[in-house]
Amino acid sequence: DTCGADGDELTCLPKLPTSLRQDLRAAFNIFTGSCESDQDKRLQRDSVGDALMISGILYCTDLQNESDADTSDPGVDFAEFEGIAHEAAQMRLAPHQVTTLEGIFTSCDKDQSGSIDEEELADIISRVFVRENLTTEEIHSLFDEWLEAGMQHFDKETFIAFVARFAKLHEQDWHLYTALKDLFGDTVFDDD
């Protein structure tokens, strides 16, 4: 289940991109010595962080201490590993945040096709998120990570999942920004 309560508000995790799910499966198989059809393999909890790191996900919770306390811990199966990865990889989004992202998507879908191409994604990122222009190579890289082979456009669901990943990757920056804003006020961060 990818939805849960965050305080009093229901939040959800958007879907993981196919390429990341494939990387998770490969990392799990490397650390368990299993193959795709080997359903009963379990990953030791003290290896979860390393397996996630191979998949490109930084995971800071120390599961090794938890498993040290219980020597009978069988580890995690792939479904639990994927769930841990999902939480570590993406920011949970509240319904109002999803609505806001849907509005951004719709306003930037210039041709009203229900999907956005590389140019439209670059426009969203530069105007809304990082306020700088990304290179063509950076945009191609984002598309390669998030889209299955041969796809040329983000649909709304993929866009929301992309933003949840982007937010998670920059979570520390956001906390620093809000702390500095609280400390020094809004005028420090004016563009003028």
C-alpha positions as CSV (number, residue, x, y, z in Angstrom):
1,D,0.0,0.0,0.0
2,T,1.5,3.3,-1.0
3,C,-0.9,5.6,0.9
4,G,-0.8,6.3,4.6
5,A,-1.4,8.9,7.3
6,D,1.1,11.7,7.7
7,G,-0.1,13.4,10.8
8,D,-3.8,14.0,10.2
9,E,-3.5,14.0,6.4
10,L,-3.6,11.1,4.0
11,T,-0.5,11.0,1.8
12,C,0.5,8.8,-1.1
13,L,3.6,7.7,-2.9
14,P,3.4,8.0,-6.7
15,K,4.5,5.0,-8.7
16,L,8.2,4.1,-9.1
17,P,9.6,4.4,-12.6
18,T,10.2,1.0,-14.4
19,S,13.9,1.6,-14.7
20,L,14.2,2.1,-10.9
21,R,12.2,-1.0,-10.2
22,Q,14.5,-2.9,-12.5
23,D,17.5,-1.5,-10.7
24,L,16.0,-2.6,-7.4
25,R,15.4,-6.1,-8.6
26,A,19.0,-6.3,-9.9
27,A,20.5,-5.0,-6.6
28,F,18.3,-7.4,-4.6
29,N,19.5,-10.3,-6.8
30,I,23.1,-9.3,-6.4
31,F,22.9,-9.2,-2.6
32,T,20.9,-12.4,-2.2
33,G,22.6,-14.4,-5.0
34,S,19.2,-15.0,-6.5
35,C,17.7,-14.9,-9.9
36,E,14.4,-13.4,-11.1
37,S,12.4,-16.6,-10.5
38,D,13.8,-17.1,-7.0
39,Q,10.9,-15.9,-4.9
40,D,12.0,-17.1,-1.4
41,K,15.3,-15.3,-1.1
42,R,15.7,-12.7,1.6
43,L,18.0,-9.8,1.9
44,Q,19.7,-9.3,5.3
45,R,18.7,-6.1,6.9
46,D,22.2,-4.9,7.3
47,S,22.6,-5.1,3.5
48,V,19.5,-3.0,2.6
49,G,21.3,0.3,2.6
50,D,24.1,-1.0,0.3
51,A,21.6,-2.6,-2.1
52,L,19.6,0.6,-2.2
53,M,22.8,2.6,-2.9
54,I,23.5,0.4,-5.9
55,S,20.1,1.3,-7.1
56,G,20.9,5.0,-6.7
57,I,18.9,5.6,-3.6
58,L,20.5,7.0,-0.5
59,Y,19.0,5.4,2.6
60,C,20.2,6.6,6.0
61,T,18.2,4.5,8.5
62,D,20.4,1.9,10.2
63,L,18.7,-1.4,9.9
64,Q,21.7,-3.3,11.1
65,N,21.1,-2.3,14.7
66,E,17.5,-3.6,14.4
67,S,18.7,-7.0,13.1
68,D,21.4,-7.3,15.7
69,A,18.7,-7.3,18.4
70,D,16.9,-10.2,16.8
71,T,19.2,-13.0,15.5
72,S,16.2,-14.9,14.2
73,D,15.3,-12.0,11.8
74,P,15.0,-13.6,8.4
75,G,15.7,-10.4,6.5
76,V,13.4,-8.8,3.9
77,D,11.9,-10.3,0.8
78,F,11.8,-8.4,-2.4
79,A,8.3,-6.8,-1.8
80,E,9.5,-5.4,1.6
81,F,12.8,-4.2,0.0
82,E,10.8,-2.5,-2.8
83,G,8.6,-0.9,-0.2
84,I,11.6,0.5,1.8
85,A,13.0,1.8,-1.5
86,H,9.8,3.4,-2.4
87,E,9.7,5.3,0.9
88,A,13.4,6.3,0.6
89,A,13.1,7.3,-3.1
90,Q,10.0,9.5,-3.2
91,M,8.4,12.2,-1.2
92,R,4.9,11.4,0.1
93,L,2.3,13.8,-1.5
94,A,-0.8,15.1,0.1
95,P,-4.0,15.4,-2.0
96,H,-3.6,19.2,-2.3
97,Q,0.0,18.8,-3.5
98,V,-1.1,16.4,-6.2
99,T,-3.8,18.8,-7.2
100,T,-1.2,21.6,-7.5
101,L,1.1,19.4,-9.6
102,E,-1.8,18.4,-11.9
103,G,-2.5,22.2,-12.4
104,I,1.2,22.8,-13.2
105,F,1.2,19.9,-15.6
106,T,-2.0,21.1,-17.4
107,S,-0.8,24.6,-17.7
108,C,2.5,23.5,-19.2
109,D,0.9,21.0,-21.6
110,K,1.0,23.5,-24.4
111,D,-0.5,21.3,-27.0
112,Q,-3.2,19.9,-24.7
113,S,-2.1,16.4,-25.5
114,G,-2.3,15.0,-22.0
115,S,1.4,14.5,-22.0
116,I,4.5,16.7,-21.9
117,D,7.6,16.4,-24.1
118,E,11.2,17.3,-23.2
119,E,10.8,20.9,-24.1
120,E,7.7,21.3,-21.9
121,L,9.4,19.4,-19.0
122,A,12.5,21.7,-19.3
123,D,10.1,24.7,-19.1
124,I,8.4,23.4,-15.9
125,I,11.7,22.6,-14.2
126,S,13.3,25.9,-15.0
127,R,10.2,28.0,-14.2
128,V,8.9,26.2,-11.1
129,F,11.6,24.1,-9.5
130,V,15.2,25.2,-10.1
131,R,14.8,28.5,-11.8
132,E,17.6,27.8,-14.2
133,N,17.8,26.3,-17.6
134,L,18.8,22.7,-17.8
135,T,21.0,21.5,-20.7
136,T,19.5,19.3,-23.4
137,E,21.7,16.4,-22.0
138,E,20.2,16.8,-18.5
139,I,16.7,16.7,-19.9
140,H,17.5,13.6,-22.0
141,S,18.9,12.0,-18.9
142,L,15.7,12.7,-16.9
143,F,13.6,11.2,-19.7
144,D,15.9,8.1,-19.9
145,E,15.5,7.5,-16.2
146,W,11.8,7.9,-16.1
147,L,10.5,6.6,-19.4
148,E,10.4,3.1,-20.8
149,A,12.3,2.5,-24.0
150,G,10.8,4.2,-27.0
151,M,8.5,6.6,-25.0
152,Q,8.8,10.3,-25.8
153,H,6.4,11.9,-23.3
154,F,5.6,12.1,-19.6
155,D,1.9,11.5,-18.8
156,K,0.5,13.2,-15.7
157,E,1.1,10.2,-13.4
158,T,4.7,10.0,-14.5
159,F,5.2,13.7,-14.0
160,I,3.8,13.6,-10.5
161,A,6.1,10.6,-9.7
162,F,9.0,12.5,-11.1
163,V,8.3,15.5,-8.9
164,A,8.0,13.3,-5.8
165,R,11.5,11.9,-6.6
166,F,12.9,15.3,-7.3
167,A,11.5,16.6,-4.0
168,K,13.0,13.7,-2.1
169,L,16.4,14.2,-3.6
170,H,16.3,17.9,-2.6
171,E,14.6,17.4,0.8
172,Q,17.6,18.6,2.8
173,D,17.9,21.7,0.6
174,W,14.2,22.4,1.3
175,H,14.6,22.1,5.1
176,L,17.7,24.4,5.0
177,Y,15.8,26.9,2.8
178,T,12.8,27.0,5.2
179,A,15.0,27.2,8.3
180,L,17.0,30.1,6.8
181,K,13.7,31.8,5.7
182,D,12.4,31.4,9.3
183,L,15.6,32.8,10.7
184,F,16.1,35.7,8.3
185,G,12.7,36.4,6.9
186,D,11.3,36.5,3.3
187,T,13.3,39.6,2.2
188,V,16.6,37.6,2.1
189,F,15.2,35.4,-0.6
190,D,13.7,38.0,-2.9
191,D,14.9,37.7,-6.5
192,D,15.5,41.5,-6.7
